Amino acid sequence: MASLHQAIHRKPLLVVGTFLAVMMTSVLGVVAWKASVARHASLIRAQEDLGNLARSLARHATNTLKAPDVAMTGLADLLKYQSPLPVRFNAHLVATTRSLPQIREIGVLNADGNWRYSSLEHLPDHNNSDRAYFAHHRDNPGTKMLVSGPIISRITGQPSIILSKRISTPTGDFAGVVVAAIGCDYFSNFYSSFGVGAQGGISLLSTDGTMFARWPVVESGRKIADTSLFQKRLIESARGSYKITSPFDGLTKFIAYELDPEYAAVVTVARSENEVLANWRTDLISDAVVAALLVAVIVAMAALLRSQFSFRTGLERSLREREARLRLLADNIADIVIVMDRKGYLRYVSPSVLTVLGMTENDFLGRSCLDVVHEDDRHKVVAASLELKHAIASSSVRFRTRRGDGAMAWLEAHFKLAEQSFGGELEIVGTLRDITKQKRLEDELSSANLKLAQLATTDGLTRLANRRSFDAFLREAYAQHAILSVLLIDIDDFKGFNDALGHQAGDGCLQRIAEVIGSATAKTGGLSARYGGEEFAVILPGVNEERAVKVADAIRMLVARLHIHHPRSPRKYVTISVGVAEKSDATTDELALTRDADIALYHAKEQGRDCSVASSSLVSSGLEMPSLAPSLADLEGAR
């Protein structure tokens, strides 16, 4: 027991130690990972920037050489066929140098190497036949511009890049050279405007490794053909980037290069690794400071956690005891206890759901309460939830749900807003009680009451509405409908039928005829009723007299088609007579409407039975019903 207590006491310390180790490892790991990723990103970004700059500077070199190439081609073509005056042609050369700022001077050498034309104020008097470019054009018939140098100009004494192009005679013989000079400082000054760091550099070289120009400036004409750039890289690709040890200062640098194949010029851009990673080192120091602060916070949190564990241990013990009591209550209560959020999602369901519905808590947790409610009852549950507007409010509702075995069950729910909720969010507490048996008894009682109500309004023999229902329906229909017709129907010589065949046959006759009459108002909004004895009545709301007569004739013919044998009838089968009356401006009330139909029925009897008579036909024929017709009591006696 003592060892168990010690283990429990040591467990919080183990948790705190593990937390401290994991958090510190995580912080240091994140810092190291971020430093590695940032260093790699800095190097990649630097190489991309160097590559883009090398590509731009290579394009600049091409454009710088392209314009003089075009101009010198025009000069060579002109001198191939013409020999312009020196004064005019020299002026043209001066204009050319002014339009091409990269060109310091331009001139023409004859086949012996002497100056023939020049953009300079005075024509040079020295011979250039010893220059390598002169010998190249003399010995090669090609017309391509040659870029060579750098050489020290005999005119200015400055290192220059020489552009030269052969002049041929019309027969193809060597006639001289067009030569132009670009000062090496033209490119050096241009390159100085790009920020490649104090230890970086930009160079313009020939493909044999000769340095045309560089920034920062170094000795012109220096050769670096023995470096990997000319031994390997240019052979493999016309552009690229890599890491080298600089041949100029011995520093580790990242270099990007681009070859201009048209003029055989190579541009290189280099930055020292130290300068490339300068910003990364600054960020790394900042990250290290932040990491140190985080470690300090983590240590403080670990100390706080350790002090809180003892308090939490006692609190957990108290909560476990309280939870045990609550679970004992929840497990043994007959009702289901649920807790929902305001959106209706179930957060708690008591274990009693297994006893009540044969399902587990997991079948409900996380689901919307409407998911377990029968779809026809969901609107009632929603309406009940809307009543919960404040803490003291409660609501009740009954709804159907499915048990675990698929059977339908009725539940009665009582909902209330919780006075105390977790996380500050209002929750709804509900109790669900199984009222399936109670609902069944209520339904049986309702069914019995319905049957009693039906018996009170239905004729027991014919199953049609009785006289009381007829009077109530007619009263309401008369008040609601401007167009309304009433049919009164009487079985012809029914007394003779009963005397001949007996009352049992008479009841059967009444039932068969009632079935035909009832079908006339099925699904129409009208009413068929037994008016009394062998008399029936039909109420047709919204139907005028003309259509009502057609209904009467249809009923009369359907009854005739029954061919119910009547031994004392002239026709030997049962027939009916029908009186039809329509509500009109002259009709004072529903009793007057019934009286008009009854008078029309009397005239149908007078006309030989088995016919339908409309009340309006009596008026149109000149028969004044109030004066000619006997009283209702007399009519009843006459039948």
C-alpha positions as CSV (number, residue, x, y, z in Angstrom):
1,M,0.0,0.0,0.0
2,A,2.9,2.3,0.8
3,S,4.6,1.6,-2.5
4,L,1.3,2.3,-4.4
5,H,1.1,5.7,-2.6
6,Q,4.7,6.5,-3.5
7,A,4.0,5.6,-7.2
8,I,1.0,7.9,-7.3
9,H,3.1,10.7,-5.7
10,R,5.9,10.2,-8.2
11,K,3.7,10.1,-11.2
12,P,3.1,14.0,-11.3
13,L,6.9,14.5,-11.1
14,L,7.3,12.1,-14.0
15,V,4.7,13.9,-16.1
16,V,6.3,17.3,-15.3
17,G,9.8,16.0,-16.2
18,T,8.5,14.5,-19.5
19,F,6.7,17.7,-20.3
20,L,9.8,19.8,-19.7
21,A,12.0,17.4,-21.8
22,V,9.5,17.2,-24.7
23,M,8.8,21.0,-24.8
24,M,12.5,21.9,-24.7
25,T,13.3,19.3,-27.4
26,S,10.5,20.7,-29.5
27,V,11.6,24.3,-29.2
28,L,15.2,23.5,-29.9
29,G,14.2,21.2,-32.8
30,V,12.0,23.8,-34.3
31,V,14.8,26.4,-34.1
32,A,17.3,24.0,-35.7
33,W,14.8,23.0,-38.4
34,K,13.9,26.7,-39.1
35,A,17.6,27.6,-39.2
36,S,18.3,24.8,-41.7
37,V,15.4,25.6,-43.9
38,A,16.1,29.3,-43.8
39,R,19.8,28.7,-44.7
40,H,18.9,26.5,-47.6
41,A,16.3,29.1,-48.8
42,S,18.8,31.9,-48.5
43,L,21.3,30.0,-50.7
44,I,18.7,29.0,-53.2
45,R,17.4,32.6,-53.4
46,A,21.0,34.0,-53.7
47,Q,21.7,31.6,-56.6
48,E,18.5,32.5,-58.4
49,D,19.3,36.2,-58.0
50,L,22.8,35.7,-59.2
51,G,21.6,33.7,-62.2
52,N,19.0,36.4,-63.1
53,L,21.7,39.1,-62.8
54,A,24.1,37.2,-65.0
55,R,21.4,36.7,-67.6
56,S,20.6,40.4,-67.6
57,L,24.2,41.4,-67.9
58,A,24.8,38.9,-70.7
59,R,22.0,40.4,-72.6
60,H,23.5,43.9,-71.9
61,A,26.9,42.7,-73.3
62,T,25.1,41.3,-76.4
63,N,23.2,44.6,-77.0
64,T,26.4,46.6,-76.4
65,L,28.2,44.6,-79.1
66,K,25.3,44.2,-81.5
67,A,24.9,47.9,-82.4
68,P,28.6,48.4,-83.4
69,D,28.4,45.2,-85.3
70,V,25.5,46.5,-87.4
71,A,27.2,49.8,-88.0
72,M,30.6,48.2,-88.9
73,T,28.9,45.9,-91.3
74,G,27.4,48.9,-93.1
75,L,30.8,50.5,-93.3
76,A,32.5,47.4,-94.6
77,D,29.8,47.0,-97.3
78,L,30.2,50.6,-98.4
79,L,34.0,50.5,-98.6
80,K,33.8,47.3,-100.6
81,Y,32.5,49.2,-103.6
82,Q,33.3,52.9,-102.9
83,S,36.2,55.0,-101.8
84,P,34.6,58.1,-100.2
85,L,36.4,61.3,-99.5
86,P,38.2,61.3,-96.1
87,V,36.6,64.5,-95.0
88,R,33.0,63.2,-95.6
89,F,33.7,59.7,-94.4
90,N,35.6,60.8,-91.2
91,A,32.6,63.0,-90.4
92,H,30.4,60.0,-90.8
93,L,32.6,58.0,-88.4
94,V,32.4,60.9,-85.8
95,A,28.6,60.8,-86.0
96,T,28.6,57.0,-85.6
97,T,30.7,57.2,-82.3
98,R,28.3,59.9,-81.0
99,S,25.3,57.6,-81.7
100,L,27.0,54.7,-80.0
101,P,28.3,55.9,-76.6
102,Q,30.0,52.6,-75.9
103,I,32.4,53.2,-78.8
104,R,35.4,55.4,-77.9
105,E,36.8,55.6,-81.5
106,I,36.3,53.9,-84.8
107,G,38.5,53.8,-87.9
108,V,39.5,52.0,-91.0
109,L,42.9,50.3,-91.8
110,N,44.0,49.7,-95.4
111,A,45.4,46.4,-96.6
112,D,48.9,47.4,-95.3
113,G,47.7,48.2,-91.8
114,N,47.9,52.0,-92.1
115,W,45.0,54.3,-91.0
116,R,42.7,55.3,-93.9
117,Y,39.8,56.9,-92.0
118,S,39.3,57.7,-88.3
119,S,36.7,59.3,-86.0
120,L,39.6,61.0,-84.2
121,E,40.4,64.7,-84.9
122,H,43.8,63.7,-86.5
123,L,44.4,60.5,-88.5
124,P,46.9,58.3,-86.5
125,D,50.2,57.8,-88.3
126,H,51.2,54.4,-86.7
127,N,50.8,51.0,-88.5
128,N,48.6,48.3,-86.9
129,S,49.5,45.4,-89.2
130,D,51.2,43.7,-86.2
131,R,47.9,43.4,-84.2
132,A,46.5,40.0,-83.9
133,Y,43.0,41.0,-85.1
134,F,44.6,42.4,-88.3
135,A,46.4,39.2,-89.1
136,H,43.2,37.3,-88.3
137,H,41.1,39.2,-90.9
138,R,43.9,39.2,-93.5
139,D,44.2,35.4,-93.3
140,N,40.4,34.6,-92.9
141,P,37.8,35.6,-95.5
142,G,35.0,35.5,-93.0
143,T,32.9,38.7,-92.4
144,K,31.9,38.0,-88.8
145,M,32.9,40.7,-86.3
146,L,35.8,39.7,-84.0
147,V,35.9,40.7,-80.4
148,S,39.5,40.7,-79.0
149,G,41.6,42.2,-76.4
150,P,42.0,43.7,-74.1
151,I,45.0,45.6,-75.5
152,I,46.6,48.9,-74.6
153,S,45.5,51.4,-77.2
154,R,48.4,53.1,-79.0
155,I,46.1,56.2,-79.3
156,T,44.9,56.6,-75.7
157,G,47.2,54.3,-73.7
158,Q,44.0,52.7,-72.1
159,P,43.1,49.0,-72.0
160,S,40.5,48.5,-74.7
161,I,38.2,45.8,-76.1
162,I,38.7,45.8,-79.9
163,L,35.9,45.1,-82.3
164,S,37.0,44.4,-85.9
165,K,35.5,43.4,-89.2
166,R,37.2,42.5,-92.6
167,I,36.8,44.7,-95.7
168,S,36.9,42.8,-98.9
169,T,37.2,43.9,-102.5
170,P,34.4,43.0,-105.0
171,T,36.6,40.0,-106.0
172,G,37.0,38.9,-102.4
173,D,40.5,40.0,-101.8
174,F,41.6,41.5,-98.5
175,A,41.1,45.3,-98.6
176,G,41.6,46.3,-94.9
177,V,39.8,46.3,-91.5
178,V,37.1,48.3,-89.9
179,V,38.2,48.6,-86.2
180,A,36.4,50.1,-83.2
181,A,37.5,50.3,-79.5
182,I,35.4,50.0,-76.3
183,G,37.2,51.1,-73.1
184,C,37.4,48.3,-70.5
185,D,36.2,50.9,-68.0
186,Y,32.9,51.2,-69.9
187,F,31.8,47.8,-68.6
188,S,33.6,48.2,-65.2
189,N,31.7,51.4,-64.5
190,F,28.4,49.8,-65.5
191,Y,29.0,46.8,-63.3
192,S,29.8,49.0,-60.3
193,S,26.1,50.1,-60.0
194,F,25.0,46.5,-59.0
195,G,25.2,45.6,-55.4
196,V,27.0,42.3,-55.1
197,G,28.6,43.0,-51.8
198,A,32.0,44.2,-50.8
199,Q,33.5,40.7,-51.5
200,G,31.5,40.0,-54.7
201,G,32.4,40.7,-58.3
202,I,31.1,40.9,-61.9
203,S,33.3,39.9,-64.8
204,L,33.2,39.9,-68.6
205,L,35.5,37.3,-70.2
206,S,36.2,35.7,-73.5
207,T,35.7,32.0,-74.0
208,D,39.5,31.4,-73.7
209,G,39.5,32.8,-70.1
210,T,40.8,36.3,-70.9
211,M,39.4,39.0,-68.6
212,F,37.8,41.8,-70.7
213,A,36.5,43.8,-67.7
214,R,35.7,43.3,-64.0
215,W,34.3,45.1,-61.0
216,P,36.1,45.5,-58.6
217,V,38.7,46.4,-61.2
218,V,41.7,44.0,-61.6
219,E,44.4,43.8,-64.1
220,S,43.0,43.7,-67.6
221,G,44.0,40.7,-69.8
222,R,44.3,38.3,-66.9
223,K,43.6,34.7,-67.8
224,I,41.6,32.3,-65.7
225,A,41.3,29.5,-68.2
226,D,42.5,26.9,-65.7
227,T,39.4,27.3,-63.5
228,S,36.5,24.9,-63.5
229,L,34.3,27.4,-65.3
230,F,36.3,27.0,-68.6
231,Q,37.5,23.4,-67.9
232,K,34.1,21.9,-67.2
233,R,31.1,24.2,-66.7
234,L,30.9,26.0,-70.0
235,I,31.4,22.7,-71.8
236,E,28.4,21.2,-70.0
237,S,26.0,24.2,-70.1
238,A,25.9,27.8,-71.5
239,R,24.5,29.0,-68.1
240,G,24.5,27.8,-64.5
241,S,25.6,28.5,-60.9
242,Y,27.9,26.7,-58.5
243,K,30.1,27.2,-55.4
244,I,33.8,28.0,-55.9
245,T,36.9,29.3,-54.2
246,S,37.6,32.6,-55.9
247,P,40.8,32.9,-57.9
248,F,41.0,36.6,-57.1
249,D,40.8,36.6,-53.3
250,G,40.5,33.0,-52.2
251,L,37.1,33.4,-50.6
252,T,34.3,30.9,-50.9
253,K,31.7,32.3,-53.2
254,F,28.6,31.4,-55.1
255,I,29.0,32.2,-58.9
256,A,26.5,32.4,-61.7
257,Y,27.6,32.5,-65.4
258,E,26.0,33.1,-68.8
259,L,27.6,32.6,-72.2
260,D,26.8,34.8,-75.2
261,P,27.3,32.4,-78.1
262,E,27.0,35.1,-80.7
263,Y,30.1,37.1,-79.6
264,A,31.8,34.4,-77.5
265,A,31.6,36.5,-74.3
266,V,31.0,35.1,-70.8
267,V,29.5,37.1,-67.9
268,T,30.0,36.0,-64.3
269,V,28.4,37.3,-61.1
270,A,29.8,36.2,-57.7
271,R,28.9,36.8,-54.1
272,S,30.8,35.6,-51.1
273,E,29.1,32.9,-48.9
274,N,29.7,35.0,-45.9
275,E,27.7,38.0,-47.3
276,V,25.0,35.7,-48.7
277,L,24.3,34.2,-45.2
278,A,24.7,37.5,-43.3
279,N,20.9,38.1,-43.0
280,W,20.4,34.4,-42.1
281,R,22.9,34.7,-39.2
282,T,21.1,37.8,-38.0
283,D,17.8,36.0,-38.1
284,L,19.4,33.0,-36.4
285,I,20.5,35.2,-33.5
286,S,17.0,36.5,-33.1
287,D,15.5,33.0,-33.2
288,A,18.0,31.9,-30.6
289,V,17.0,34.7,-28.3
290,V,13.3,33.8,-28.8
291,A,14.1,30.2,-28.1
292,A,15.9,31.1,-24.9
293,L,12.8,33.1,-23.8
294,L,10.5,30.1,-24.6
295,V,12.7,27.7,-22.7
296,A,12.5,30.1,-19.7
297,V,8.7,30.2,-20.0
298,I,8.6,26.4,-20.3
299,V,10.7,26.0,-17.2
300,A,8.3,28.4,-15.3
301,M,5.3,26.5,-16.6
302,A,6.8,23.2,-15.5
303,A,7.3,24.6,-12.0
304,L,3.7,25.9,-12.0
305,L,2.4,22.5,-13.2
306,R,4.3,20.7,-10.4
307,S,2.6,23.0,-7.8
308,Q,-0.8,22.4,-9.3
309,F,-0.6,18.7,-9.5
310,S,-1.1,18.2,-5.8
311,F,-4.1,20.4,-5.8
312,R,-5.5,18.6,-8.9
313,T,-5.0,15.2,-7.3
314,G,-7.2,16.1,-4.4
315,L,-9.7,17.7,-6.7
316,E,-9.8,14.7,-9.0
317,R,-10.5,12.4,-6.0
318,S,-13.5,14.6,-5.0
319,L,-14.8,14.7,-8.6
320,R,-14.5,10.9,-8.9
321,E,-16.6,10.4,-5.8
322,R,-19.2,12.9,-7.1
323,E,-19.2,11.3,-10.5
324,A,-19.7,7.8,-8.9
325,R,-22.7,9.1,-7.1
326,L,-24.1,10.8,-10.2
327,R,-23.5,7.6,-12.3
328,L,-25.2,5.5,-9.6
329,L,-28.3,7.8,-9.9
330,A,-28.1,7.9,-13.8
331,D,-27.8,4.1,-14.0
332,N,-30.8,3.4,-11.8
333,I,-33.2,6.1,-12.9
334,A,-36.2,5.0,-15.0
335,D,-36.1,8.0,-17.3
336,I,-33.4,9.0,-19.9
337,V,-31.4,12.1,-19.0
338,I,-29.8,14.0,-21.9
339,V,-27.7,17.1,-22.3
340,M,-27.7,19.1,-25.6
341,D,-26.0,22.2,-26.8
342,R,-28.1,25.1,-28.2
343,K,-27.8,23.6,-31.7
344,G,-29.4,20.4,-30.5
345,Y,-26.4,18.1,-30.6
346,L,-26.3,15.5,-27.9
347,R,-23.4,15.7,-25.5
348,Y,-24.6,13.3,-22.8
349,V,-27.1,10.4,-22.7
350,S,-27.7,8.5,-19.5
351,P,-27.1,4.7,-19.5
352,S,-30.8,4.1,-18.8
353,V,-31.3,4.5,-22.6
354,L,-30.3,0.9,-22.9
355,T,-33.2,-0.2,-20.7
356,V,-35.7,2.2,-22.2
357,L,-34.8,2.0,-25.9
358,G,-32.4,-1.0,-26.2
359,M,-29.6,1.3,-27.5
360,T,-26.3,2.6,-26.0
361,E,-25.1,6.1,-25.4
362,N,-22.8,5.9,-28.4
363,D,-25.8,5.5,-30.7
364,F,-26.8,9.1,-29.7
365,L,-23.7,11.1,-28.7
366,G,-22.6,13.7,-31.2
367,R,-25.8,13.4,-33.2
368,S,-28.5,16.0,-33.6
369,C,-31.6,15.3,-31.4
370,L,-33.8,15.6,-34.5
371,D,-32.0,12.6,-36.1
372,V,-33.6,10.3,-33.5
373,V,-37.1,12.0,-33.7
374,H,-39.7,10.7,-36.2
375,E,-39.7,13.1,-39.2
376,D,-43.5,13.9,-38.7
377,D,-42.8,15.0,-35.1
378,R,-39.6,17.1,-35.6
379,H,-41.5,20.4,-36.0
380,K,-43.0,19.9,-32.5
381,V,-39.5,19.4,-31.0
382,V,-38.2,22.5,-32.8
383,A,-41.2,24.5,-31.5
384,A,-40.6,23.3,-27.9
385,S,-36.9,24.3,-28.1
386,L,-37.9,27.9,-29.2
387,E,-39.8,28.3,-25.9
388,L,-36.5,28.0,-24.0
389,K,-35.6,31.7,-23.9
390,H,-34.3,32.2,-20.3
391,A,-33.1,30.1,-17.4
392,I,-36.4,29.5,-15.7
393,A,-38.2,28.5,-18.9
394,S,-39.1,24.9,-19.6
395,S,-41.1,23.1,-22.3
396,S,-42.6,19.7,-22.9
397,V,-43.2,17.7,-26.0
398,R,-44.3,14.2,-27.1
399,F,-42.7,12.5,-30.1
400,R,-42.0,9.2,-31.7
401,T,-38.7,7.4,-32.1
402,R,-37.3,4.0,-33.1
403,R,-36.1,1.5,-30.5
404,G,-33.0,-0.6,-31.1
405,D,-35.2,-3.4,-32.5
406,G,-36.9,-1.1,-35.0
407,A,-40.2,-0.8,-33.0
408,M,-41.8,2.5,-32.6
409,A,-41.8,4.1,-29.2
410,W,-43.5,7.3,-27.8
411,L,-41.4,9.5,-25.5
412,E,-42.5,12.5,-23.4
413,A,-39.6,15.0,-23.1
414,H,-39.2,17.9,-20.6
415,F,-36.5,20.4,-21.5
416,K,-34.9,23.2,-19.4
417,L,-31.9,25.5,-19.9
418,A,-29.1,24.5,-17.6
419,E,-28.2,27.1,-15.0
420,Q,-24.6,26.2,-15.1
421,S,-22.9,25.1,-18.3
422,F,-19.4,24.0,-19.3
423,G,-17.2,26.4,-21.3
424,G,-19.7,29.2,-20.9
425,E,-22.0,27.8,-23.5
426,L,-25.7,27.4,-22.7
427,E,-26.9,23.8,-22.6
428,I,-30.3,22.1,-22.5
429,V,-31.1,19.4,-20.0
430,G,-33.9,17.0,-20.8
431,T,-35.6,14.0,-19.3
432,L,-37.2,11.5,-21.6
433,R,-39.9,9.1,-20.3
434,D,-41.3,6.1,-22.2
435,I,-45.1,6.7,-22.6
436,T,-45.7,4.1,-25.3
437,K,-48.2,2.1,-23.1
438,Q,-49.9,5.3,-21.9
439,K,-50.1,6.6,-25.5
440,R,-51.6,3.3,-26.6
441,L,-54.3,3.6,-23.9
442,E,-55.0,7.2,-24.9
443,D,-55.3,6.2,-28.6
444,E,-57.7,3.5,-27.7
445,L,-59.8,5.9,-25.6
446,S,-59.7,8.5,-28.5
447,S,-60.8,5.8,-30.9
448,A,-63.7,4.8,-28.6
449,N,-64.7,8.5,-28.3
450,L,-64.5,8.8,-32.1
451,K,-66.7,5.8,-32.6
452,L,-69.2,7.3,-30.1
453,A,-69.1,10.6,-32.0
454,Q,-69.6,8.8,-35.3
455,L,-72.5,6.9,-33.8
456,A,-74.0,10.2,-32.7
457,T,-73.8,11.6,-36.3
458,T,-74.3,8.5,-38.4
459,D,-77.3,6.5,-39.3
460,G,-76.9,3.0,-38.0
461,L,-78.5,1.2,-40.8
462,T,-77.2,3.0,-43.9
463,R,-73.9,4.4,-42.6
464,L,-74.8,7.8,-44.1
465,A,-75.0,11.0,-42.0
466,N,-78.1,11.2,-39.9
467,R,-80.7,13.9,-39.8
468,R,-78.8,15.9,-37.1
469,S,-75.6,15.9,-39.1
470,F,-77.6,16.9,-42.2
471,D,-79.2,19.9,-40.4
472,A,-75.8,21.1,-39.0
473,F,-73.9,20.7,-42.4
474,L,-76.7,22.5,-44.3
475,R,-76.7,25.4,-41.9
476,E,-72.9,25.8,-42.2
477,A,-72.9,25.3,-46.0
478,Y,-75.7,27.8,-46.5
479,A,-73.8,30.5,-44.6
480,Q,-70.5,29.9,-46.5
481,H,-71.6,29.2,-50.1
482,A,-73.4,31.5,-52.5
483,I,-74.1,28.6,-54.8
484,L,-75.7,25.6,-53.1
485,S,-78.1,22.8,-54.2
486,V,-80.1,20.3,-52.2
487,L,-81.5,17.0,-53.4
488,L,-84.4,15.2,-51.6
489,I,-84.8,11.6,-52.6
490,D,-87.7,9.2,-51.9
491,I,-88.0,5.5,-52.7
492,D,-91.1,5.0,-54.8
493,D,-93.9,2.9,-53.1
494,F,-91.5,1.7,-50.4
495,K,-94.5,0.7,-48.1
496,G,-95.6,-1.8,-50.7
497,F,-92.1,-3.2,-50.9
498,N,-92.1,-3.8,-47.2
499,D,-95.6,-5.3,-47.2
500,A,-94.7,-7.7,-50.0
501,L,-91.1,-8.7,-49.0
502,G,-90.8,-7.8,-45.3
503,H,-88.8,-5.3,-43.3
504,Q,-85.6,-7.3,-43.5
505,A,-85.6,-7.0,-47.3
506,G,-86.6,-3.3,-46.9
507,D,-83.5,-2.7,-44.8
508,G,-81.3,-4.4,-47.4
509,C,-82.9,-2.2,-50.1
510,L,-82.2,0.9,-48.0
511,Q,-78.6,-0.1,-47.6
512,R,-78.0,-0.7,-51.3
513,I,-79.6,2.6,-52.3
514,A,-77.7,4.4,-49.6
515,E,-74.4,3.1,-51.0
516,V,-75.3,4.6,-54.4
517,I,-76.3,7.9,-52.9
518,G,-73.2,8.1,-50.7
519,S,-70.9,7.6,-53.8
520,A,-72.4,10.8,-55.3
521,T,-70.7,13.0,-52.6
522,A,-67.5,10.9,-52.0
523,K,-64.5,13.2,-52.2
524,T,-66.6,16.2,-53.4
525,G,-67.1,18.2,-50.2
526,G,-70.8,17.5,-50.2
527,L,-72.8,15.4,-47.8
528,S,-75.2,12.4,-48.3
529,A,-77.6,11.7,-45.4
530,R,-80.6,9.6,-44.5
531,Y,-83.4,12.2,-44.1
532,G,-85.9,9.8,-42.5
533,G,-87.6,6.5,-43.2
534,E,-87.1,5.8,-47.0
535,E,-86.1,9.4,-47.7
536,F,-82.5,10.6,-48.4
537,A,-80.9,14.0,-48.9
538,V,-77.8,15.3,-50.7
539,I,-76.1,18.7,-50.1
540,L,-73.9,19.9,-53.0
541,P,-71.9,23.1,-52.1
542,G,-70.7,25.1,-55.1
543,V,-73.1,23.2,-57.5
544,N,-75.9,25.0,-59.4
545,E,-79.3,23.5,-60.1
546,E,-78.5,22.4,-63.7
547,R,-75.6,20.3,-62.5
548,A,-77.5,19.1,-59.5
549,V,-80.3,17.8,-61.8
550,K,-77.6,15.8,-63.7
551,V,-76.4,14.4,-60.4
552,A,-80.0,13.5,-59.4
553,D,-80.6,11.7,-62.8
554,A,-77.3,9.8,-62.4
555,I,-78.3,8.6,-58.9
556,R,-81.8,7.7,-60.2
557,M,-80.3,5.7,-63.1
558,L,-77.7,3.9,-60.9
559,V,-80.5,2.9,-58.5
560,A,-82.6,1.6,-61.4
561,R,-79.6,-0.5,-62.6
562,L,-79.5,-2.3,-59.3
563,H,-82.7,-4.1,-60.5
564,I,-84.0,-4.6,-57.0
565,H,-87.1,-6.6,-57.4
566,H,-90.4,-4.8,-56.4
567,P,-93.4,-7.0,-56.9
568,R,-95.9,-4.2,-56.4
569,S,-94.3,-1.7,-58.6
570,P,-95.5,-1.2,-62.2
571,R,-91.9,-1.4,-63.3
572,K,-91.3,-4.5,-61.2
573,Y,-88.0,-3.0,-59.8
574,V,-87.2,-0.3,-57.2
575,T,-87.1,3.3,-58.5
576,I,-86.6,6.7,-56.8
577,S,-88.0,10.2,-57.2
578,V,-85.8,13.3,-56.7
579,G,-86.6,16.9,-55.9
580,V,-83.8,19.5,-56.6
581,A,-83.6,23.1,-55.3
582,E,-80.9,25.7,-55.6
583,K,-80.2,28.6,-53.2
584,S,-81.3,31.9,-54.8
585,D,-82.0,35.5,-53.8
586,A,-85.6,34.5,-53.0
587,T,-84.4,31.7,-50.6
588,T,-84.7,33.1,-47.0
589,D,-82.8,30.4,-45.2
590,E,-81.7,26.8,-45.3
591,L,-85.2,25.6,-44.1
592,A,-86.7,27.4,-47.1
593,L,-84.2,25.7,-49.4
594,T,-85.2,22.3,-48.0
595,R,-88.9,23.1,-48.4
596,D,-88.3,24.0,-52.1
597,A,-86.6,20.7,-52.7
598,D,-89.4,18.9,-50.8
599,I,-92.1,20.6,-53.0
600,A,-90.1,19.6,-56.1
601,L,-90.0,16.0,-54.8
602,Y,-93.8,16.1,-54.3
603,H,-94.3,17.1,-58.0
604,A,-91.9,14.3,-59.1
605,K,-94.3,11.9,-57.3
606,E,-97.3,13.6,-59.0
607,Q,-95.6,13.2,-62.4
608,G,-95.5,9.4,-62.1
609,R,-92.4,8.8,-60.0
610,D,-89.0,7.6,-61.2
611,C,-88.0,11.2,-62.3
612,S,-86.2,14.3,-61.2
613,V,-87.9,17.7,-60.8
614,A,-86.1,21.0,-60.3
615,S,-87.7,23.7,-58.2
616,S,-87.0,26.4,-60.8
617,S,-89.1,24.4,-63.4
618,L,-92.1,24.8,-61.2
619,V,-91.8,28.6,-61.2
620,S,-91.1,28.8,-65.0
621,S,-94.2,26.7,-65.6
622,G,-96.4,29.1,-63.7
623,L,-96.9,27.0,-60.6
624,E,-96.8,29.1,-57.5
625,M,-95.4,26.6,-55.0
626,P,-96.5,28.4,-51.9
627,S,-100.2,28.5,-53.1
628,L,-100.4,25.3,-55.1
629,A,-98.2,23.1,-52.9
630,P,-99.8,21.5,-49.8
631,S,-98.1,21.8,-46.5
632,L,-95.1,19.7,-45.6
633,A,-97.2,17.8,-43.1
634,D,-99.8,17.0,-45.8
635,L,-97.1,15.9,-48.1
636,E,-95.7,13.5,-45.5
637,G,-99.2,12.1,-45.1
638,A,-99.7,11.7,-48.8
639,R,-96.7,9.6,-49.2
